């Protein structure tokens, strides 16, 4: 009986969390639409395009979770009562690494910050350790590729303040 109540509580918490996230996604989309332009006269895409795409994807993901909870296999999307600490360490480390790289952008610019993000991620957070030369090549390729993609879209990324 206690197990059934716990499962019902976990189901309700998961459903409430998915609904709240869906509402947050709608609020983000409305805010983006009202404050940022989706197109710009001199560039292909405006500053509001990518956040709008992310909020739409977040909303659709929440709808999928709600649908799975109500009609599908709810065991795969129900929030568990206990958290696996080992499974949470890597996402938290990536989150704090991303925050550190965004904070370092005024000093290092996008290229330097993205290079360091990729290098640190490959060095400390990957299961398979690559050789130093390959980590440097991969990090430079990722940073350069993203930079060139944004340059092709005529979206300018941060440069170091000292340049």
C-alpha positions in Angstrom: 0.0 0.0 0.0 2.8 2.4 0.9 4.6 1.6 -2.4 1.5 2.5 -4.3 1.1 5.9 -2.5 4.8 6.6 -3.1 4.4 5.8 -6.8 1.3 8.0 -7.1 3.1 10.9 -5.3 6.1 10.6 -7.7 3.7 10.5 -10.7 1.9 13.7 -9.5 5.2 15.5 -8.8 6.5 14.6 -12.2 3.3 15.8 -13.9 3.3 19.0 -11.9 7.0 19.6 -12.8 6.4 19.0 -16.5 3.4 21.4 -16.5 5.4 24.1 -14.7 8.3 23.7 -17.2 5.8 23.9 -20.1 4.5 27.2 -18.7 8.0 28.5 -18.3 8.7 27.6 -21.9 5.5 29.5 -23.0 6.5 32.6 -20.9 10.0 32.5 -22.4 8.6 32.3 -25.9 6.2 35.2 -25.2 9.1 37.3 -23.7 11.4 36.6 -26.7 8.6 37.5 -29.2 7.8 40.7 -27.4 11.4 41.9 -26.8 13.7 40.4 -29.4 13.5 40.6 -33.2 13.4 37.3 -35.1 15.0 38.9 -38.2 17.4 41.8 -38.8 17.8 43.9 -41.9 21.6 43.2 -42.1 21.7 39.6 -40.9 19.9 36.4 -41.7 18.6 35.7 -38.3 17.9 38.1 -35.4 18.9 37.7 -31.8 15.5 36.3 -30.8 15.5 33.4 -33.3 17.6 30.9 -31.3 16.0 31.5 -27.9 12.6 31.1 -29.5 13.6 27.8 -31.1 14.9 26.5 -27.7 11.7 27.5 -25.9 9.6 25.8 -28.5 11.7 22.6 -28.2 11.4 22.8 -24.4 7.6 23.2 -24.7 7.4 20.2 -27.1 9.5 18.1 -24.8 7.3 18.9 -21.8 4.2 17.9 -23.9 5.9 14.6 -24.7 6.6 14.0 -21.0 3.0 14.9 -20.0 1.7 12.6 -22.8 4.0 9.8 -21.6 2.9 10.3 -18.0 -0.8 10.2 -18.9 -1.0 7.6 -21.6 2.3 5.9 -22.2 5.1 4.3 -20.2 5.2 6.5 -17.2 8.0 4.6 -15.5 10.6 6.1 -17.9 9.7 9.7 -17.1 8.6 9.6 -13.5 11.0 11.5 -11.1 12.6 8.9 -8.9 12.5 9.2 -5.1 16.2 8.8 -4.7 18.9 10.4 -6.8 22.0 8.7 -8.1 24.8 11.0 -7.0 27.2 9.6 -9.6 24.7 10.2 -12.4 24.3 13.8 -11.3 27.9 14.8 -11.0 28.7 15.0 -14.8 25.7 17.2 -15.7 26.4 19.5 -12.7 30.0 19.7 -13.7 29.1 20.6 -17.3 26.6 23.2 -16.0 29.2 24.9 -13.8 31.8 24.6 -16.6 29.4 26.4 -18.9 28.8 29.1 -16.4 32.6 29.6 -16.0 33.1 29.8 -19.7 30.3 32.4 -20.1 31.9 34.4 -17.3 35.3 34.2 -19.0 34.0 35.4 -22.4 34.7 39.1 -21.7 38.3 38.2 -21.0 38.9 35.4 -23.5 36.3 36.1 -26.2 34.1 33.4 -27.7 36.9 31.5 -29.3 39.1 31.2 -26.2 36.2 30.4 -23.9 34.8 27.7 -26.3 38.2 26.2 -26.7 38.7 26.0 -22.9 35.2 24.6 -22.5 35.9 21.8 -25.0 39.3 21.1 -23.7 38.3 20.9 -20.0 35.3 18.8 -20.9 37.4 16.3 -22.9 40.1 16.2 -20.3 38.1 15.8 -17.1 34.6 14.7 -18.0 35.0 12.2 -20.8 35.3 8.5 -20.1 37.9 7.8 -22.7 40.9 10.1 -22.4 42.3 11.2 -25.7 45.9 12.2 -26.4 46.8 15.8 -25.6 47.3 16.6 -29.3 43.9 15.3 -30.3 42.2 17.2 -27.4 43.8 20.4 -28.7 42.8 19.7 -32.3 39.2 18.7 -31.4 38.8 21.8 -29.1 40.2 24.1 -31.8 38.0 22.5 -34.4 34.8 22.8 -32.3 35.5 26.4 -31.4 36.5 27.4 -35.0 33.6 25.5 -36.5 31.0 27.2 -34.3 32.6 30.6 -34.9 32.5 30.1 -38.7 28.9 28.9 -38.5 27.9 32.1 -36.6 30.0 34.2 -39.0 28.2 32.7 -42.0 24.9 33.5 -40.3 26.3 37.1 -39.8 25.9 36.8 -36.0 28.8 38.3 -34.2 30.2 36.6 -31.1 32.0 38.2 -28.2 35.7 39.2 -28.6 38.1 39.8 -25.8 37.9 43.3 -24.3 41.6 43.8 -24.8 41.4 43.4 -28.6 
